[in-house]
Amino acid sequence: MNIYVGNLPYNMKQEDLQKMFAEFGEVTEANLIMDKFSGQSKGFGFVEMPDNSEADTAIKALNKQMMDGRAIKVNQSEKKDKRPTRRPRY
């Protein structure tokens, strides 16, 4: 299951995100979204867990938990529709 994790503290590292979900089961991928110019976290990321029951447990346990003064948002990620490709500007 792909899980969206939002409202994360900006000082969080990708390893921290992985460890947070590893307490509930196997994590195959943890991806913290970073700003490509500043290199700073954008405050959200995605976690992939192969076992849906473990993922559901993690979502229920972590959603709305306080982390560095911020209530994080954790839910099942929605399928991303295929975006149309951008046409180059000339």
C-alpha positions in Angstrom: 0.0 0.0 0.0 1.2 3.5 -0.8 0.8 5.9 2.1 0.8 9.7 2.0 2.4 11.4 5.0 1.9 15.2 5.2 2.5 18.2 7.5 5.9 16.7 8.5 8.5 18.8 10.2 10.9 20.4 7.7 13.9 19.0 9.6 12.8 15.4 9.1 15.2 13.0 7.2 14.2 10.2 4.9 15.7 7.7 7.4 13.4 9.1 10.1 10.4 8.6 8.0 11.4 5.0 7.3 12.0 4.2 11.0 8.6 5.7 12.0 6.8 3.3 9.8 9.1 0.3 10.3 7.7 0.0 13.9 4.5 -1.3 12.3 6.0 -3.7 9.7 8.1 -4.0 6.5 8.7 -0.8 4.6 9.8 -1.3 1.0 10.3 2.4 0.3 10.2 5.7 2.1 10.5 8.9 0.0 10.6 12.3 1.5 9.9 15.0 -1.1 12.6 17.6 -1.3 12.7 21.0 -2.9 15.1 20.7 -5.9 16.5 24.2 -5.5 17.0 24.5 -1.7 17.4 20.8 -0.9 15.0 21.3 2.1 12.1 19.0 2.8 8.7 20.1 1.4 7.0 18.7 4.5 5.5 15.6 2.9 6.4 12.2 1.6 5.3 8.7 0.7 5.8 5.3 2.3 5.3 1.9 0.6 4.3 -1.0 2.8 3.6 -4.4 1.1 1.3 -5.7 3.9 -2.0 -3.8 3.8 -3.0 -4.8 7.4 0.3 -3.4 8.7 -0.1 -0.3 6.6 -3.7 0.2 8.0 -2.3 -0.2 11.5 0.4 2.4 10.8 -2.1 4.9 9.3 -4.5 4.6 12.3 -1.6 4.9 14.8 0.2 7.8 13.2 -2.5 10.0 11.7 -2.9 13.3 13.7 0.0 12.5 15.9 2.0 15.5 17.1 5.6 15.7 15.8 7.7 18.8 16.6 4.5 20.8 17.2 2.8 19.7 14.0 -0.1 17.3 13.7 1.0 14.9 10.8 -1.5 13.7 8.3 -1.3 10.0 7.3 -3.6 8.3 4.8 -3.7 5.9 1.9 -2.3 7.6 -1.1 -4.7 8.2 -4.0 -3.7 6.9 -7.4 -2.0 9.6 -9.4 -3.7 10.1 -12.8 -1.4 10.3 -15.7 -0.7 13.9 -16.3 -0.5 15.3 -19.8 3.0 16.1 -20.8 3.9 19.7 -20.9 4.6 21.3 -24.2 7.9 23.2 -24.3 7.6 27.0 -24.6 9.6 28.6 -27.3 
